[in-house]
Amino acid sequence: MVGKTVSWLTLLLVFVVCLEVVKRSLFNTTSIWSMELQWHIFSLIFLLGAGYALKHDRHVRVDLFYTNFSKRDQAWVNFFGSILLLIPWLLVVIYFSFYYALDAWYLNEGSPDPGGLPARYLIKFAVPVGLSLLLLQAISVTLSSLITLKETVAETSLKSD
């Protein structure tokens, strides 16, 4: 649901970019808030859509060997990759980014540029929120890998009987 909702942000981003291009081309003017809004929307798409991308196996991966692996070997790669790399990294970044965003909230941080967007802490809170969604999906991938490994072990034992 989050991924499909976030996908609508791409339409909003296209609209904001087109509006800025028209303003710049026709009226020879630009606005700081519009430029910052583009980056904020892009950040939300990336951060909140990461879990969706992992769920649908659309994340960036170097597939030199992975695509030729058996389903069992892919499950091992996904399991160990999630347990040893993805989940620990996410826990660390979620922890520190939360306090980073909290500090911004306490300071009521806004844009340092005149005419920029207020409440910069809102976009900073998108980091721990988006990575928490990614963490939930990483846990799901880990559990799915365990199920696949269990099924392949069961199939192997049935074939040997």
C-alpha angles and dihedrals in degrees: 000000000000092000094051091046092049090051088069088063088070089063090050090049092052090050093050092047093048091048090052092048091051091048091049095044101042103029101025090230137114136186130222093218091056093051091048091047089057091055092045093051091046089050091051091050091051098041100041094038097052094087091049090051091051092048092054094039092245097129124113113274134158101237101192093128107000097080091054094049122104118252089258094053091047089053090052091051092048092046097049093038090054097042098042103031118011104041097043091046091049093049092053095046093044090052096050096038091053092058091042090055091043091055089051090051093050089051092044086230118202134169115307089216121086108252092019127133120285124224098042087173089077092066090042090056088055088071098064092036094052093043090048088057088049089050091054089051091047089055089050091051090050092051092045089052090052090051091050091049091049091050093049091050090050091048091049092050091049091051092050092051 
